[in-house]
Amino acid sequence: MSRIQRFVQDSWQELQKVNWPTPQQARNLTILVLAVSGAVALYIAFFDTIFAYLSTRITGG
């Protein structure tokens, strides 16, 4: 049991050392991640559409 207690104590001490983001930083980073993910999705969709169109034109399907 002491090994588990030691692990929990050590984990708690390490969590206290973490530099947690402020709520504003967390919100801004979340918005950034969503914006970049959306941009990548549009980029992929754009080229997927082009390649699908070219593929049907070339193969005649």
URCORNOR-V137576 format. One record per residue. RES is the residue in one letter. PHI is phi in degrees with one decimal (* if undefined). OMEGA is omega in radians with two decimals (none if undefined). BURIAL is + if it has 9 or more other ideal C-beta (glycine too) atoms within 8 Angstrom, else -. Layout:
BEGIN
res->RES phi->PHI omega->OMEGA burial->BURIAL
res->RES phi->PHI omega->OMEGA burial->BURIAL
END
This chain:
BEGIN
res->M phi->* omega->-3.10 burial->-
res->S phi->-68.1 omega->3.10 burial->-
res->R phi->-66.2 omega->3.12 burial->-
res->I phi->-68.5 omega->3.12 burial->-
res->Q phi->-62.8 omega->3.13 burial->-
res->R phi->-63.4 omega->3.11 burial->-
res->F phi->-61.2 omega->-3.14 burial->-
res->V phi->-63.4 omega->3.12 burial->-
res->Q phi->-62.1 omega->3.14 burial->-
res->D phi->-62.7 omega->3.13 burial->-
res->S phi->-63.3 omega->3.14 burial->-
res->W phi->-63.6 omega->3.11 burial->-
res->Q phi->-63.0 omega->3.13 burial->-
res->E phi->-68.2 omega->3.11 burial->-
res->L phi->-64.8 omega->3.11 burial->-
res->Q phi->-72.7 omega->3.14 burial->-
res->K phi->-83.0 omega->-3.07 burial->-
res->V phi->-68.8 omega->3.08 burial->-
res->N phi->-89.9 omega->-3.07 burial->-
res->W phi->-73.4 omega->3.12 burial->-
res->P phi->-73.0 omega->3.06 burial->-
res->T phi->-73.0 omega->3.10 burial->-
res->P phi->-57.2 omega->3.12 burial->-
res->Q phi->-66.8 omega->3.10 burial->-
res->Q phi->-64.4 omega->3.14 burial->-
res->A phi->-62.6 omega->3.12 burial->+
res->R phi->-64.0 omega->-3.12 burial->-
res->N phi->-62.8 omega->3.14 burial->-
res->L phi->-68.7 omega->3.08 burial->+
res->T phi->-63.9 omega->3.11 burial->-
res->I phi->-62.4 omega->3.12 burial->-
res->L phi->-62.4 omega->3.13 burial->-
res->V phi->-62.5 omega->3.12 burial->-
res->L phi->-64.4 omega->3.14 burial->-
res->A phi->-66.0 omega->3.14 burial->-
res->V phi->-66.3 omega->3.11 burial->-
res->S phi->-62.5 omega->3.10 burial->-
res->G phi->-64.0 omega->3.13 burial->-
res->A phi->-64.1 omega->3.12 burial->-
res->V phi->-65.4 omega->3.11 burial->-
res->A phi->-61.9 omega->3.11 burial->-
res->L phi->-65.0 omega->3.11 burial->-
res->Y phi->-59.9 omega->-3.13 burial->-
res->I phi->-66.6 omega->3.14 burial->-
res->A phi->-62.2 omega->3.13 burial->-
res->F phi->-59.4 omega->-3.10 burial->-
res->F phi->-71.7 omega->3.07 burial->-
res->D phi->-62.9 omega->3.12 burial->-
res->T phi->-64.3 omega->3.12 burial->-
res->I phi->-61.8 omega->-3.11 burial->-
res->F phi->-67.4 omega->3.09 burial->-
res->A phi->-66.1 omega->3.10 burial->-
res->Y phi->-62.7 omega->3.13 burial->-
res->L phi->-62.7 omega->3.14 burial->-
res->S phi->-63.9 omega->3.13 burial->+
res->T phi->-70.8 omega->3.11 burial->+
res->R phi->-69.2 omega->-3.10 burial->-
res->I phi->-74.4 omega->-3.07 burial->-
res->T phi->-84.6 omega->3.12 burial->-
res->G phi->77.4 omega->-3.08 burial->-
res->G phi->-90.6 omega->none burial->-
END
